[in-house]
């Protein structure tokens, strides 16, 4: 993407002619002040939806810029709006990526703050430090923690979800892991100051370098690529790979999260997903689903809602497989996005819940 850089360019770049009273003052207008002018010009009705998408830090930055703006003449506003429209329209299609996002943030945030934001984006999903750690591969986290004091490891594991803590504990050296278990059994409530110090250390020494040093598993990366295929292409690649390297094919399939896997989510997660989906999109996705998957979704809806959905599916008549695949893909993407935000928990399968007679 080419994000409009209102401060860059040739002689067309806007330098900001501010008129204060009858006296004109020439000065360079930084990016945060330009954004502030545009938002003020949009007013509450049109500016509010934009502000609602910003975090508290961004809102504070723009608010400070608004306060220091002073009077803005109509000529200045016209010049800024004209430049904005010209720059945006000259860039053609817009798509986002890490580099352009970082460049945009640097236009109104200090470099250290931008680095922290980008590291957080590139790192594991989660809103808090402990949620992020719960999404770090257990052997990587264990390899870092094995150099810490057993008491520190005990505190960290006590803050993780039990399933992930158990995997990390099992990945530690046996003697150390048993000592950690003993510390956890006698663990007293941790003082807030100590907990904050541990969080800070984890953020600066571990999380900040994780996204740059962690080499992604090639099978995991390929599973994501296969997930993006339509059904026919996915089947073709999997079949061919099975003929050449069955072990890799099986590992990729185990890592893939497919539409059918949605039926293995917990009831609360399925209900959240139903609420997030457009009803027409949901009907189209389930139109091509197996009876097992359909039943799982119908049982997680009220009787009236399930009947309406079934009626919508029946009224569709024959549908193209390509359209069904696309709807199912968007449904999987919605589930993954909700998981990244911490709204649901994705489990690949429920094999661990199997009963043995």
C-alpha positions as CSV (number, residue, x, y, z in Angstrom):
1,X,0.0,0.0,0.0
2,X,1.0,3.6,-0.4
3,X,-0.3,5.4,2.6
4,X,-0.7,9.1,1.9
5,X,2.2,11.0,3.4
6,X,1.0,14.5,3.7
7,X,4.4,15.7,4.8
8,X,6.4,14.2,1.9
9,X,6.6,15.1,-1.7
10,X,7.8,18.0,-3.9
11,X,6.7,21.6,-4.0
12,X,3.1,20.4,-3.8
13,X,3.6,19.4,-0.2
14,X,1.5,21.5,2.1
15,X,3.6,23.6,4.5
16,X,0.7,25.0,6.4
17,X,-0.1,28.7,6.2
18,X,-1.8,29.5,9.4
19,X,-3.5,32.9,9.8
20,X,-3.7,34.1,13.4
21,X,-5.7,37.3,13.5
22,X,-4.4,39.5,10.7
23,X,-0.8,38.1,10.9
24,X,0.2,35.1,8.7
25,X,2.6,32.6,10.2
26,X,4.4,30.1,8.0
27,X,5.4,26.9,9.6
28,X,5.6,23.2,8.8
29,X,2.4,21.4,9.9
30,X,3.2,18.0,11.4
31,X,1.1,14.9,10.7
32,X,-0.8,14.9,13.9
33,X,-2.0,18.5,13.4
34,X,-3.1,17.8,9.9
35,X,-5.1,14.8,11.2
36,X,-6.5,17.1,13.9
37,X,-7.6,19.7,11.3
38,X,-9.3,17.1,9.2
39,X,-11.2,15.6,12.1
40,X,-12.3,19.1,13.3
41,X,-13.5,19.8,9.8
42,X,-15.5,16.6,9.7
43,X,-17.3,17.5,12.9
44,X,-18.8,15.2,15.5
45,X,-21.1,13.2,13.2
46,X,-18.5,12.2,10.7
47,X,-15.4,12.4,13.0
48,X,-16.8,10.2,15.8
49,X,-16.7,6.9,13.8
50,X,-13.0,7.6,13.0
51,X,-12.2,8.4,16.7
52,X,-14.0,5.3,17.8
53,X,-11.4,3.2,15.9
54,X,-8.5,4.8,17.7
55,X,-6.9,3.7,21.0
56,X,-6.5,6.0,24.0
57,X,-3.0,7.0,23.1
58,X,-3.9,8.0,19.6
59,X,-6.9,10.0,20.9
60,X,-4.7,11.8,23.4
61,X,-2.2,12.7,20.7
62,X,-4.9,14.1,18.4
63,X,-6.5,15.9,21.3
64,X,-3.2,17.7,22.2
65,X,-2.8,18.6,18.5
66,X,-6.3,20.1,18.4
67,X,-5.7,22.2,21.5
68,X,-2.5,23.8,20.1
69,X,-3.9,24.4,16.5
70,X,-5.3,27.9,17.1
71,X,-7.5,29.6,14.4
72,X,-7.6,27.9,11.1
73,X,-8.6,30.0,8.1
74,X,-10.9,28.8,5.3
75,X,-8.0,29.0,2.8
76,X,-5.8,26.8,4.9
77,X,-8.6,24.2,5.3
78,X,-9.3,24.3,1.6
79,X,-5.6,23.7,0.8
80,X,-5.4,20.8,3.3
81,X,-8.5,19.1,2.0
82,X,-7.4,19.6,-1.6
83,X,-4.0,18.1,-0.8
84,X,-5.5,15.2,1.1
85,X,-7.9,14.3,-1.8
86,X,-5.1,14.7,-4.4
87,X,-2.7,12.5,-2.5
88,X,-5.3,9.8,-1.7
89,X,-6.7,9.7,-5.3
90,X,-3.2,9.5,-6.8
91,X,-2.3,6.3,-5.0
92,X,-4.9,4.1,-6.6
93,X,-5.9,1.0,-4.7
94,X,-5.0,0.9,-1.0
95,X,-4.0,-2.2,1.0
96,X,-2.3,-2.4,4.4
97,X,1.0,-4.0,5.5
98,X,3.4,-3.7,8.3
99,X,5.8,-1.3,6.6
100,X,3.2,1.3,5.6
101,X,1.4,1.0,9.0
102,X,4.7,1.7,10.7
103,X,5.4,4.7,8.5
104,X,2.0,6.1,9.2
105,X,2.3,5.7,13.0
106,X,5.7,7.4,12.9
107,X,4.1,10.5,11.4
108,X,2.4,11.3,14.8
109,X,3.9,8.9,17.4
110,X,7.5,8.8,18.9
111,X,9.7,6.0,17.5
112,X,9.8,4.0,20.7
113,X,6.0,3.9,21.0
114,X,5.7,2.8,17.4
115,X,8.3,0.0,17.9
116,X,6.3,-1.2,20.9
117,X,3.0,-1.2,18.9
118,X,4.5,-3.0,15.9
119,X,6.2,-5.6,18.2
120,X,2.9,-6.2,19.8
121,X,1.1,-6.6,16.5
122,X,3.8,-9.0,15.1
123,X,3.9,-11.0,18.4
124,X,1.4,-13.5,19.8
125,X,-2.3,-12.6,20.0
126,X,-3.7,-11.4,23.3
127,X,-4.8,-8.3,25.1
128,X,-2.7,-8.8,28.2
129,X,0.9,-10.0,28.8
130,X,-0.5,-13.3,30.2
131,X,-2.8,-13.9,27.2
132,X,0.1,-13.3,24.9
133,X,2.3,-15.8,26.8
134,X,-0.5,-18.3,26.5
135,X,-0.2,-18.1,22.8
136,X,3.6,-18.6,22.7
137,X,4.8,-22.1,21.7
138,X,5.4,-24.0,24.9
139,X,9.0,-25.1,24.1
140,X,10.0,-21.6,23.2
141,X,8.6,-20.2,26.5
142,X,10.1,-23.1,28.5
143,X,13.5,-22.5,26.9
144,X,13.4,-18.9,28.1
145,X,12.0,-19.7,31.6
146,X,14.5,-22.4,32.4
147,X,17.1,-19.7,33.1
148,X,14.8,-18.0,35.6
149,X,14.5,-18.6,39.4
150,X,12.0,-21.4,40.2
151,X,9.9,-18.9,42.1
152,X,9.6,-16.6,39.1
153,X,8.7,-19.5,36.9
154,X,6.0,-20.5,39.4
155,X,4.5,-17.0,39.3
156,X,4.5,-16.9,35.5
157,X,2.9,-20.4,35.2
158,X,0.3,-19.5,37.8
159,X,-0.9,-16.7,35.5
160,X,-1.3,-18.8,32.4
161,X,-4.3,-20.9,31.4
162,X,-3.8,-24.4,32.9
163,X,-3.7,-26.2,29.6
164,X,-0.8,-24.1,28.4
165,X,1.0,-24.0,31.8
166,X,0.9,-27.8,31.8
167,X,2.7,-28.0,28.4
168,X,5.3,-25.5,29.5
169,X,5.9,-27.3,32.7
170,X,6.3,-30.6,30.9
171,X,8.9,-28.9,28.6
172,X,11.1,-27.8,31.5
173,X,14.0,-30.0,32.7
174,X,12.6,-32.6,35.1
175,X,14.5,-31.5,38.2
176,X,13.6,-27.8,37.6
177,X,9.9,-28.6,36.8
178,X,9.5,-30.5,40.1
179,X,11.0,-27.6,42.1
180,X,8.5,-25.2,40.2
181,X,5.6,-27.5,41.2
182,X,6.6,-27.3,44.9
183,X,6.9,-23.5,44.6
184,X,3.4,-23.3,43.0
185,X,1.9,-25.4,45.7
186,X,3.1,-23.0,48.4
187,X,2.7,-19.8,46.3
188,X,1.4,-16.8,48.2
189,X,-0.5,-13.9,46.6
190,X,2.1,-11.9,44.7
191,X,2.5,-8.2,45.4
192,X,1.4,-6.0,42.6
193,X,4.8,-4.3,42.4
194,X,6.6,-7.7,41.9
195,X,4.0,-8.8,39.3
196,X,4.5,-5.6,37.4
197,X,8.3,-6.0,37.5
198,X,7.9,-9.6,36.1
199,X,5.6,-8.3,33.3
200,X,8.0,-5.6,32.4
201,X,10.9,-8.0,32.2
202,X,9.0,-10.4,30.1
203,X,7.9,-7.6,27.7
204,X,11.4,-6.1,27.3
205,X,13.6,-9.2,27.4
206,X,11.3,-11.9,25.8
207,X,8.2,-10.6,24.0
208,X,10.0,-7.7,22.3
209,X,12.5,-10.1,20.6
210,X,10.2,-13.0,20.1
211,X,8.7,-11.8,16.8
212,X,12.1,-11.1,15.4
213,X,13.9,-14.2,16.5
214,X,11.3,-16.9,16.3
215,X,11.6,-18.9,13.2
216,X,8.1,-20.0,12.1
217,X,7.5,-23.7,11.7
218,X,7.4,-24.3,7.9
219,X,4.5,-26.8,8.3
220,X,2.5,-24.2,10.3
221,X,3.1,-21.6,7.6
222,X,2.1,-24.0,4.9
223,X,-1.0,-24.9,6.8
224,X,-2.1,-21.3,6.8
225,X,-1.5,-21.1,3.0
226,X,-3.5,-24.3,2.5
227,X,-6.3,-22.8,4.7
228,X,-6.5,-20.0,2.2
229,X,-7.1,-22.3,-0.8
230,X,-10.5,-23.1,-2.1
231,X,-11.7,-26.6,-1.4
232,X,-10.7,-28.1,-4.7
233,X,-7.3,-26.6,-4.8
234,X,-6.7,-27.6,-1.2
235,X,-7.7,-31.2,-1.9
236,X,-5.5,-31.3,-5.0
237,X,-2.4,-30.1,-3.1
238,X,-3.0,-32.4,-0.1
239,X,-3.4,-35.4,-2.3
240,X,-0.3,-34.7,-4.3
241,X,1.7,-34.0,-1.1
242,X,0.5,-37.3,0.5
243,X,1.9,-39.2,-2.5
244,X,5.3,-37.5,-2.1
245,X,5.6,-36.9,1.7
246,X,2.8,-38.4,3.7
247,X,4.4,-37.4,7.0
248,X,4.4,-33.7,6.1
249,X,0.9,-33.9,4.6
250,X,-0.4,-35.3,7.8
251,X,1.3,-32.7,9.9
252,X,-0.1,-29.9,7.8
253,X,-3.6,-31.3,8.0
254,X,-3.3,-31.5,11.8
255,X,-2.3,-27.8,11.9
256,X,-5.0,-26.6,9.5
257,X,-8.1,-25.0,11.0
258,X,-10.9,-25.7,8.6
259,X,-14.6,-24.9,8.4
260,X,-15.4,-28.4,9.8
261,X,-13.4,-27.6,12.8
262,X,-15.8,-24.9,13.8
263,X,-18.2,-27.6,15.0
264,X,-15.6,-28.6,17.5
265,X,-15.6,-25.2,19.3
266,X,-17.2,-24.8,22.7
267,X,-20.9,-23.9,22.7
268,X,-20.1,-20.3,23.9
269,X,-17.6,-19.8,21.1
270,X,-20.1,-21.1,18.5
271,X,-22.8,-18.7,19.8
272,X,-20.4,-15.8,19.7
273,X,-19.5,-16.7,16.1
274,X,-23.2,-16.9,15.1
275,X,-23.7,-13.4,16.5
276,X,-20.8,-12.0,14.5
277,X,-21.8,-13.5,11.2
278,X,-24.2,-11.9,8.7
279,X,-27.3,-14.1,8.5
280,X,-27.1,-14.5,4.7
281,X,-23.4,-15.3,4.9
282,X,-24.1,-17.9,7.6
283,X,-26.9,-19.5,5.6
284,X,-24.7,-19.8,2.5
285,X,-21.8,-21.3,4.5
286,X,-24.1,-23.9,6.2
287,X,-25.8,-24.6,2.9
288,X,-22.8,-26.7,1.8
289,X,-21.9,-28.1,5.3
290,X,-22.4,-31.6,6.4
291,X,-25.4,-32.5,8.5
292,X,-23.2,-32.9,11.6
293,X,-21.9,-29.3,11.3
294,X,-25.4,-28.0,10.6
295,X,-26.8,-29.7,13.6
296,X,-24.1,-28.2,15.9
297,X,-25.0,-24.7,14.8
298,X,-28.7,-25.3,14.9
299,X,-28.5,-26.6,18.4
300,X,-26.7,-23.4,19.5
301,X,-29.5,-21.2,18.3
302,X,-33.0,-20.6,19.6
303,X,-35.7,-22.7,17.9
304,X,-37.1,-19.7,16.1
305,X,-33.7,-18.5,14.9
306,X,-32.8,-22.1,13.7
307,X,-36.1,-22.3,11.8
308,X,-35.6,-19.0,10.1
309,X,-32.1,-20.0,9.1
310,X,-33.3,-23.3,7.6
311,X,-36.0,-21.4,5.7
312,X,-33.4,-19.0,4.3
313,X,-31.2,-21.9,3.2
314,X,-34.1,-23.7,1.5
315,X,-35.1,-20.5,-0.3
316,X,-31.6,-20.1,-1.8
317,X,-32.1,-23.1,-4.1
318,X,-29.0,-24.4,-5.8
319,X,-25.8,-22.4,-5.0
320,X,-22.4,-22.4,-6.6
321,X,-19.7,-24.4,-4.7
322,X,-17.3,-21.5,-5.2
323,X,-19.7,-19.1,-3.3
324,X,-20.1,-21.6,-0.5
325,X,-16.3,-22.1,-0.2
326,X,-15.8,-18.3,0.0
327,X,-18.5,-17.9,2.7
328,X,-17.1,-20.8,4.7
329,X,-13.6,-19.2,4.4
330,X,-14.9,-15.9,5.7
331,X,-16.6,-17.7,8.6
332,X,-13.2,-19.3,9.5
333,X,-11.5,-16.0,9.2
334,X,-14.1,-14.4,11.5
335,X,-13.5,-17.1,14.1
336,X,-9.7,-16.6,13.9
337,X,-10.1,-12.8,14.3
338,X,-12.4,-13.3,17.3
339,X,-9.8,-15.7,18.8
340,X,-7.0,-13.1,18.2
341,X,-9.0,-10.6,20.1
342,X,-9.6,-13.0,23.0
343,X,-13.3,-13.2,22.4
344,X,-13.3,-16.9,21.9
345,X,-10.9,-19.8,22.3
346,X,-10.1,-22.0,19.3
347,X,-9.5,-25.7,19.9
348,X,-8.3,-27.8,17.0
349,X,-10.0,-30.9,18.2
350,X,-11.5,-32.6,21.2
351,X,-9.5,-35.8,21.1
352,X,-8.3,-35.2,24.6
353,X,-11.9,-35.5,25.8
354,X,-12.4,-39.0,24.4
355,X,-13.5,-41.6,26.8
356,X,-11.8,-45.0,27.1
357,X,-13.9,-47.9,28.3
